[in-house]
């Protein structure tokens, strides 16, 4: 008898939790899933190497909007990964303002980057430039960071394997007035230094 009443109470608690979770999920928008990556190319075209192109790459992807970005950069892997993070956050802030994004789930394959937000935060020391930048973005977005296997990181897949944007999706990447003021000839860049 005592066992049955305990089970009944336990079931009522679980039902209450499930109802609360469903109400919460209807109120709060689920986070948009994004991916970041950074890597050093083992080899690049010899001509590009002789004229000073860097081996480092930063990448981010926003699969819901069909966005895959890559840029050459120079630095340690952890610096490149943070470069990818801040590039992603700025892209979302500037180019996806109409999407009404409130929370972002960022998945990375770099354990050092992931643990910078949890166990070992020395890459985000208070007062550092990274901490200030992240603090600024966290006022606008709820940012969640997670770890994902390299094979499932959509920032690392080939652009040819990336799915095209569904015809029902609307993405406004039209240049603004500020972009027209910046138009001009830009020579091929060899990479940025992070």
C-alpha positions as CSV (number, residue, x, y, z in Angstrom):
1,X,0.0,0.0,0.0
2,X,2.8,2.4,0.9
3,X,4.7,1.5,-2.2
4,X,1.6,2.1,-4.5
5,X,1.0,5.6,-3.0
6,X,4.7,6.5,-3.4
7,X,4.6,5.4,-7.1
8,X,1.4,7.4,-7.6
9,X,3.0,10.6,-6.1
10,X,6.1,10.0,-8.2
11,X,4.0,9.7,-11.4
12,X,2.1,12.9,-10.5
13,X,5.5,14.7,-10.0
14,X,6.6,13.5,-13.5
15,X,3.4,14.6,-15.1
16,X,3.7,18.0,-13.5
17,X,7.3,18.3,-14.7
18,X,6.3,17.3,-18.3
19,X,3.5,19.8,-18.3
20,X,5.8,22.6,-17.0
21,X,8.4,21.7,-19.7
22,X,5.8,21.8,-22.5
23,X,4.6,25.2,-21.3
24,X,8.2,26.5,-21.0
25,X,9.0,25.2,-24.5
26,X,6.0,27.1,-26.0
27,X,7.0,30.3,-24.3
28,X,10.8,30.2,-25.0
29,X,12.0,29.9,-28.6
30,X,14.4,27.0,-29.1
31,X,17.9,28.2,-29.8
32,X,19.2,28.3,-33.3
33,X,21.9,25.7,-33.8
34,X,25.3,26.9,-35.2
35,X,28.7,25.3,-35.6
36,X,32.2,26.7,-35.3
37,X,35.5,25.2,-36.3
38,X,39.2,26.1,-36.7
39,X,42.0,24.1,-38.2
40,X,45.4,24.3,-39.8
41,X,45.7,22.9,-43.3
42,X,48.4,20.3,-43.5
43,X,49.3,21.4,-47.0
44,X,48.2,24.2,-49.3
45,X,49.0,25.1,-52.9
46,X,52.8,25.7,-53.1
47,X,52.3,29.0,-55.0
48,X,49.9,30.3,-52.3
49,X,52.4,29.3,-49.6
50,X,55.2,31.2,-51.3
51,X,53.2,34.4,-51.5
52,X,52.4,34.2,-47.8
53,X,48.9,32.7,-47.5
54,X,48.3,31.2,-44.0
55,X,47.5,27.6,-43.3
56,X,44.9,28.4,-40.6
57,X,41.2,28.5,-41.3
58,X,38.2,29.7,-39.3
59,X,34.7,28.4,-40.2
60,X,31.2,28.7,-38.9
61,X,27.8,27.5,-40.2
62,X,24.2,28.3,-39.6
63,X,22.4,25.3,-41.2
64,X,18.9,26.7,-40.7
65,X,19.8,29.6,-43.0
66,X,22.1,27.7,-45.4
67,X,25.2,29.7,-44.3
68,X,28.7,28.3,-44.4
69,X,31.6,30.7,-43.9
70,X,35.3,30.1,-44.1
71,X,38.2,32.5,-43.9
72,X,42.0,32.1,-43.7
73,X,43.5,33.3,-40.4
74,X,46.8,32.9,-38.6
75,X,47.1,32.0,-34.9
76,X,46.9,29.1,-32.4
77,X,43.9,26.8,-32.7
78,X,42.2,28.2,-29.6
79,X,42.6,31.8,-30.9
80,X,41.2,30.7,-34.3
81,X,38.2,29.0,-32.6
82,X,37.4,32.2,-30.7
83,X,37.8,34.1,-33.9
84,X,35.2,31.8,-35.5
85,X,32.8,32.3,-32.5
86,X,33.0,36.1,-32.6
87,X,32.6,36.1,-36.5
88,X,29.5,34.0,-36.1
89,X,28.0,36.2,-33.4
90,X,28.7,39.4,-35.4
91,X,27.2,37.8,-38.5
92,X,24.0,36.9,-36.6
93,X,23.8,40.3,-35.0
94,X,24.3,42.3,-38.2
95,X,22.8,40.1,-41.0
96,X,20.1,38.0,-39.3
97,X,18.4,40.8,-37.3
98,X,15.1,40.1,-39.0
99,X,15.1,36.5,-37.9
100,X,14.4,37.4,-34.3
101,X,17.1,35.2,-32.8
102,X,17.1,35.2,-29.0
103,X,19.3,32.2,-28.2
104,X,22.1,30.5,-30.0
105,X,23.5,27.0,-29.4
106,X,27.1,26.9,-30.6
107,X,28.6,23.5,-31.2
108,X,32.4,23.0,-31.6
109,X,34.7,20.0,-31.9
110,X,37.5,21.7,-29.9
111,X,37.5,20.4,-26.3
112,X,39.7,23.3,-25.2
113,X,37.3,25.8,-26.5
114,X,34.3,24.0,-24.9
115,X,36.0,23.8,-21.5
116,X,36.9,27.5,-21.7
117,X,33.3,28.1,-20.8
118,X,33.1,25.6,-18.0
119,X,36.0,24.0,-16.1
120,X,39.0,26.0,-17.3
121,X,38.0,29.6,-18.0
122,X,41.5,31.0,-18.4
123,X,40.9,31.9,-22.0
124,X,38.0,34.1,-20.8
125,X,39.7,35.8,-17.9
126,X,37.6,38.7,-16.5
127,X,38.7,42.0,-18.1
128,X,40.2,40.3,-21.2
129,X,39.1,41.4,-24.6
130,X,37.4,38.1,-25.2
131,X,35.4,38.3,-22.0
132,X,34.3,41.9,-22.9
133,X,33.2,40.8,-26.4
134,X,31.3,37.8,-25.1
135,X,29.7,40.0,-22.4
136,X,28.5,42.4,-25.0
137,X,27.0,39.6,-27.2
138,X,25.5,37.8,-24.2
139,X,23.4,40.9,-23.4
140,X,21.7,40.5,-26.8
141,X,21.6,36.6,-27.1
142,X,21.4,33.7,-24.7
143,X,24.5,31.7,-25.7
144,X,24.9,28.0,-25.1
145,X,28.1,26.2,-26.0
146,X,28.3,22.4,-26.6
147,X,30.8,19.8,-27.9
148,X,30.2,17.8,-31.0
149,X,32.1,15.1,-32.8
150,X,34.2,16.3,-35.8
151,X,32.2,14.1,-38.2
152,X,29.0,15.8,-37.1
153,X,30.4,19.4,-37.1
154,X,28.6,21.1,-40.1
155,X,31.3,23.8,-40.2
156,X,33.8,21.2,-41.3
157,X,31.8,19.6,-44.2
158,X,32.5,20.4,-47.8
159,X,30.5,23.2,-49.3
160,X,29.4,20.7,-52.0
161,X,27.9,18.5,-49.3
162,X,26.0,21.4,-47.7
163,X,22.3,21.3,-48.2
164,X,20.8,24.1,-50.2
165,X,18.4,26.6,-48.6
166,X,14.8,25.4,-48.7
167,X,12.6,27.5,-51.0
168,X,10.3,28.2,-48.1
169,X,13.1,29.9,-46.1
170,X,13.6,33.6,-46.4
171,X,17.1,35.0,-45.8
172,X,17.6,38.7,-46.2
173,X,21.3,39.2,-47.0
174,X,20.8,42.5,-48.9
175,X,23.6,45.0,-48.4
176,X,22.8,48.0,-46.4
177,X,23.7,51.7,-47.0
178,X,26.9,51.2,-45.0
179,X,28.0,48.4,-47.4
180,X,27.6,50.6,-50.4
181,X,29.9,53.2,-48.9
182,X,32.6,50.6,-48.5
183,X,32.6,49.3,-52.1
184,X,35.9,49.4,-53.8
185,X,38.7,47.3,-55.2
186,X,40.1,45.0,-52.5
187,X,43.2,42.9,-53.3
188,X,43.2,39.2,-52.5
189,X,43.8,38.9,-48.8
190,X,46.4,36.4,-47.5
191,X,44.6,35.9,-44.2
192,X,43.9,37.7,-41.0
193,X,45.9,37.6,-37.8
194,X,44.0,36.7,-34.6
